[in-house]
Amino acid sequence: MKLLHLSDLHLGKRVNGFSQIEDQRYILNQILTIVSSESPDAVLICGDVYDKSVPSAEAVDLFDDFLTKLAQSHTNVFIISGNHDSAERIAFGGKLFSAAHVYVSPVYDGHVTTIDKEDEFGTVRFYLLPFLKPSHVRLHAPDTAIESYTDAIATALSDCDLRADCRHVLLTHQLVTGAERSESEELSIGGTDNVDLQVFDGFDYVALGHLHRPQNVGSERVRYCGTPLKYSFSEAGHEKSVTLVDLLEKGNLQIRTIPLSPLRDLAEVKGSFAQLSDRSFYLGSDLCKSYLHITLTDEDDIPDAIGKLRAIYPYIMRLDYDNQRTRYYQNPMEEEASVEATPLQLFAQLYEKQNNQPMNQVQQSFMEHLIEKIWEAEQ
């Protein structure tokens, strides 16, 4: 069975003030072309369909068009909600959609929805597990001790019947311990949103969403396909793609990727104003139609630099300087703060700077639970 793995479409997203709808429509049409040429048996959409829980009308219209064309291709489609989605809105119409072989995760009710499909090697069972927090699972398992995200996902999957005579594919949207994050992803609570890899033992393929860099975690059996577009400058060096999984007999799968070419790339450029405004520098390149982070190396500020450069590069998203002055005045705290740092780690750094000693175990445990409580209250 051939599977095309997608996630984190983030339809309706704006990046540094620029709407991505046109870019997203372009890349979805490119994915439809891949579906037409590869003829997968199923398309897996693993959460964060939209960028907001209440998406814009144009984002909903774009997904409606994409989903309709997938259904017209007679391809099975499996969809789960992510942390950016409203689980209720994603679930709407699910029972009706199933007649067109479009299967949507319902709001979690203590059970994981399963759908069986057949191929020449037998049964493939798909498990649709939407994004979950410990509080979601505690509601339906009041007698189970659930202290972490690992506990929550392990509890949610505990009633899955992973039979040896069946291949099992899990769609989920969580942060797996050891995976590499990007700047455009939400840092949630103080590290406790990690899920241990061991909870996925027994599944033949785990189709993950949530992280924007395509990557395997532990083995190719557990994989993030990444976003189809670059959504932050920390992703400038990523090669975006779709993941194709050939699920053969039990214990045998083959994975390959097909690169995606965006309407506009997202890139970082560094140089002096004179260099970047020289026709010989930009003519013949794709920079004039790319989303750019420009860093000027001039020692003196250029009056209206962004306005002048925008006449050449209309999609400048960010402009700053790197020179002796900016390096001298750079905030030491900013150098230490990494995009990988969690809120708990950032608070621990601040506490140690103010008190000349690290937090003790009791203080760290208190802050961890407090941050988790605040995070869950905001969702």
N, C-alpha and C positions, 0 to 999 in steps of 0.2 A: 504494500500500500504506500503510495507516494503522498507525502504531506508537505504543504507549503506553510511555513511558520512565520507569522507576523506578530508584531505587538507595538504598543506605544505610538499609535498614529497621532495622538494629540491634536485631533482636528479642531480648528478654530484658534490655535495657538498664535500668539503674537510674540515675536522675538525682538527685543530692544525697540519696540514700537512698530515694527513692520508686521503686517498681517501675513500669515503663511498660507492662506486659503488657495491662492493661485498655484503656489509651489506644491501644495498637498494634492490638488486636483491633478497636476502634471504627473506626480510620482504614483498616484493611485492608478492612473491610466497606464503607466508603465508596468505596474504590477499586473493589471488585467491582461496586458500583452504577454507577460510571462506565464500567466495562468493559461492563456490560449495556446501557447507553444509547448508548455510542459505537461498540460492536462493532469494536474494533481487530482487525487481522489478526494482530498479534503484540504481546506484552507483553515488554519488555526489563527484566531485573532486573540492574543493573550493579554487583554486589558489596556486601559487608558486609550479607549477609542476616542474620547474627547479630552480636551485640555481642562475643561471645567465641569463640575457636576451639573450646572445648568448651561448647556452649550448654546451658542448662537444659532439662529435660524439657518444661516448659510453653512455652518458646520454640520447640522442635522441633515440638510439637503444634500450635502456632499457625501455623507455616509450612506444615505438612502440610495443615491445613484450608484455608489460602489457596490452596495449589497445587492441591489436589483440586478446588476450586470453579472455578479458572481452567481446568483441564483439562476439566471438565464443560461449560464454555461453548464448547468446541471452538475455543479461541484458541491459536495457537502461543505458546509461552513459551520465552524464551532466558535462561539464568542463568549468571553467572560468579561466581567467588569473589573477595572483596576482602581487604584486609590484616587485617581482624578475623576473617575466616573461616579454617577449616581447609580447604585446597584438597581434601584427600582426603575429608573428610566431605561437602563440597558435591558432589563428583563421584560419591559412592556412589549406585548405582542408575541412573546416567545412561543406560546402554544400554537398560535396561528402560523408563525414562521416555519415551524417544524414540518408542515405539509410541503414546504418548498425546500426541505433538507437544510434549513438554516436553524441551528440549535444554539439557544442562548441560555446562559446560566441564570437561574432564578435567584432571588434574594436568599441568602443562606438561612436554612431552617433547621440545621442540625444534621442534614444529610447532603451527600455529594451526588449531584445528578450524573447519571451515566447513560451513554448511548452506545449500542453495539453496531458494528459494521463488519461485513464479511469480505474476504479476498481469497486468493488461491491457497493461502497458508492457514486459513481458519478465521477465528474471531479476533477483532481488534476492539477493545473497550475503551471509550473516551470518557474521562472524568473531568467535569467542569467545576473547578474550584475558584470562585471569585476572590478578590482581595479580602483578606480577613485580618482583624485585630483580635487580641485576646478577649476583649469585651464582647465581641460578636459571638465567640464560641462559648464563653462562660454562660451566656444567656440560655443556651440549649444543653449545657452539661454542668448544671449547678453542683453536682456531687463530685466533679473532677477538679483536682488542683491544677489550675492553669495560671502560671506566673509569667510566662514568656511567650514570644511568638512561636518558638519551637514547640512548646507545649500545646499551643492553640492549633497549629497545623497538624501535629501528630494526632491530636484528639479528633480533628475533623476527618482525617484519613483513616482512623482506626476501624471504621466499619466497612472499608473497601475490601472486597473479596478478590485478592490478587491470585487468581487460580493459575496453576502451572500450565494449563492447556489453553491459555488465552494471552494475547499480548495487550499490555496496558499502557495507555497514553494519558498523561496528566497535563491539563492546562491550568496554570496557576500564575499568580502575580504577586511575588514576594521577593524580599532581599535575601539571597542565600549567602551564608558566611563564606568569605574568601573571594567574592566577586568584586570587580572593579567598578567604582561609581564615576559619574560625570557631574559637572557643575550644574547642569540643568535639571537634575533629579532632586526631589525633595529630601532633605535631611530631616528625619522625623525625631524620634526620641533618642535617648542617650545610649545608643548601641543595641538596645533590646529588640529592635525590629528585625534583627538577623534571625534566619532560620537555618538550623543545622542540616547539612546535606543528608545525614542518615535518615531523616524522615521520609525521603523519597526512595528508599530501598524497596525493590520489588517492582518498580515501574520500568517499562522498557524504554520509554522516552518521556522526559519531563520538559514540556514546552513552556518556558518562562517568559514573563513580561516584567517590566519595572525598570530595568537598567538599560541605558541607551547604547552601550558599547557591545557589539556582538562578541560573545565569548562562551566557551564551555566552562563548566564548574565541576572540577573533579574528574569528569570524563565527558565524552561527546554525548553520552546518554542524557545529561542534564545541561540544557543550553538556553542562553539568552540570544534571541535573534537580533536585538538592537532596534533602534528607530530607523524608519526609512529615510529620514532627513536629519540633518545636523541642527540641533536646537540650542547650542551654546558654543562659545569659542574653545571650550575645553574639548569639544568634539571635532575641531578643525582637522585633526590628523586621522580621523576615523574613515574607513571605507565602508559606506553603507551598502547593505545588501539584503536579499531575502534568503532564508535558509530552506533548503529542500532536503527532506528526510525520506529515504527509501527504507521502509520498515519491511524487512523480509521475514524469514522464519524466526521463531523465538530466539533471542540472543544475537541476532544479526541485523544491524542497521548500517546504512551508508549515508553520510551527510556531505552536502556540497552547498556552496553559496553562489548566487548570481548577483553581480554588482548592480547597483542602481545609479543612474546618472541624473542629478537634480537639474531643475530648470535654472537655478542659481546656486553656485557653490557658496560655502561659507569659509572664509580664509582670513589669515592674519598677515599683514604686510608691515615691514619696518624699514625706515630710511629717512633721509632728509626731504624737506619739502621740494627742493630742486630736483632731486632724483625721482620722486614719485610723480611730479608734474611734467617730467620729460617725456615727450611723445615716444621716444625710442624704448622707454621702459614699459609702457602699457599697451602700445599698439601690438596687435597680434596675440595678446593674452586674453584670458577670460576675466581678468580683474575688473574690467569696466562693467560687467554684468553680474558680479559676485557680491554677496554680503560681506562687508569688510570690517575688520578691526585694524585701524591704522595707528602705528606708533611712530611719531616723528622724533628724530634724533637731533634736531636743531637746538642749539643752546638758548636761543632767544625765541619767544613765542611769535608765531606768525599771525598777524592780524586776520581775523575771520578765516582761519585755516580750513575749517570744516566746510564753510560755504564755497571757498575756492576749489577745494578738492572734490566737492560734490558735483561740480560742473563736469568733472572727468569721471568720477566714481559715484554714480547716483545712489548706490545702495550702501553707503557708509553707515554702519551701525554704532561704531564707537571710535573716538579719536583721543589719544593721550600722548604724552611726551616721555621719552627716556633720555635723560641727560644728567649732567652733574648736579644740577639743582634738584631735580625730582628724586634722584637717588639719595641725596643728602637729607631731604625732608621726609623720606619715606617712613611711614609709621612702623616701628619694630613689631607691633602686634599683628599688623597685616602680613608681615613676612612669615610669622609663625602660624597664622590661621590658614589652614589648608582646606580645600574643597572637600577633603575626606573627613574633616573633623566633625564629630557629632556635637549637638548642643551640650551634652554632659561633659565632653572633653574640653569644649570652649569654656564652660563654667569652671571646670577644674583648673584650667590655666589661669583664669582671672583670680580665683580664690588663692592660688599659690603665690601669685604676684602681690596680692594685697596682704597676705598673712605670713609670707616667707616660710610656708610649710604646706605640704599637700593635705587634701582632705583625708580624714580617717575613714575606715570602712563603714561606720555608722552614718557619717555625713554623706558619703557617696551613695549608700543605699537609699537614704532619705531623698536626696536630689533625684536619683533615678526614678523613683516612684512618683515624685512630684512632677517631673517633666512628662512622664507617661500620662499622668492624670490630665495635665494641661493639654497635651497633644490630642488625647481622645475626646476631650471636651470641645476642641475646635473643629473636629471633623463632622 
